[in-house]
Every structure is written in C-alpha cells, then in structure tokens.
Amino acid sequence: MNANASERLIEATRELLWERGYVGTSPKAIQQAAGAGQGSMYHHFTGKPDLALAAIRRTAEELRAAAEAALGGPGPAYARIEAYLLRERDVLRGCPVGRLTMDPDVIASAELRAPVDETLDWLRGRLAGIVQEGLDSGEFTGPLGAEEVASTIVATLQGGYVLARASGSPAAFDTAVRGLLALLSPRAGH
C-alpha cells in the first residue's frame, strides 16, 4: 500500500502540474486525485515542494526515455531525428517539460528548475551528437553546426507546441516539424 500511495501521489502531482501549474496544484487537489489522505502524503513527502520535485524528476526521466527510444534506434542520423520528431505526442496538452519552463514558481526555484534545465541540456546534447554523426558521415552537408541545429530542433518542437495550443489544433505543430525535416533533409542540398 505504501509504495503504491507514494506512486499515486507522484502521478497525481505530475498531471496537476501539467494541467494547472504549481500554484494551481494544491495539496488537497493532489490528495483527491491520488485517493490518498493527508497523513499518507506527509508520511512520504515533506510537503508540496518535495512532491513537486519528485513529480518533475519523473516527468523529465520519461521525456528522456521517450526521446532516447527514438534517437537511440538504428539507422542514419536523419532517420533517427525524423523518428524523434514524428513520435506520438499529445500536442495540445503541450510538452510536459516545456510547460514547466513557463511556470513562474518552478523557474523561481533553483531546485525545481534543475531537472527541467538538465533535461533540455541533455536533449540538445544528444541531438547535437547525432547531427555531428550525420556531418561526419557526409549525410548532412553545408554550413551546419551541430549545436545550432540541435538548438533549432528543440526550439521548433517547443514553439510548435505553443502555436498548436494557441490555435487549438495540432496542425501548426505538424507543419513546423515537416518544415524542419525538409530543411534537415539530406536531399535538400542537392
């Protein structure tokens, strides 16, 4: 029961942070969503900041695992980046990590911000390594810097989520991703 209650509390907090942000995620709302009492919550966690940190770390780990599943696959650099960009996403809910960057309470806390920052750094670094592989193999050509391309990929995804949420349709996200893939395409330069 105990490990189970702890799990339910973390999952409930993740959902609430994604939907409502830190301020909107009250201990009472967490307990209701988790089906756990106040005693259970404070038995496992010192309070809301502690629980939020566990939830943010879990969200960051999941993003990393999902990205790695696509980026760590077989095949040339372009195919792996394409698999990552085209993977299944709940576009209109936004990126669970990207949404945290827009939460003033998360950004104001060095502790809560750290897993978000580390995950985005990891993602840029992982993408840069794959772009560099493509440059080294001659798959990508032209004046491309691996770091710049990696930052462009992350910025396009995060911007795509924002545009999709603004319009209430995933079309803007899909268009941004297709445009980026066309720019990256090894065929584009020939």
Buried (B, 14 or more C-beta within 10 A) or exposed (E): EEEEBBEBBBBBBBBBBBEEBBEEBEBEBBBEBBEBEEEBBBEBBEEBBBBBBBBBBBBBEBBBEBBBEBBEEEEBBBBBBBBBBEEEBEBEEBBBBBBBBEBEBBBEBEEBBBBBBEBBEBBBEBBBBBBBBBBEEEBBEEEBEBBEBBBBBBEBBBBBBBBBBEEEEBEBBBEBBEEBBEEBEBEEEE
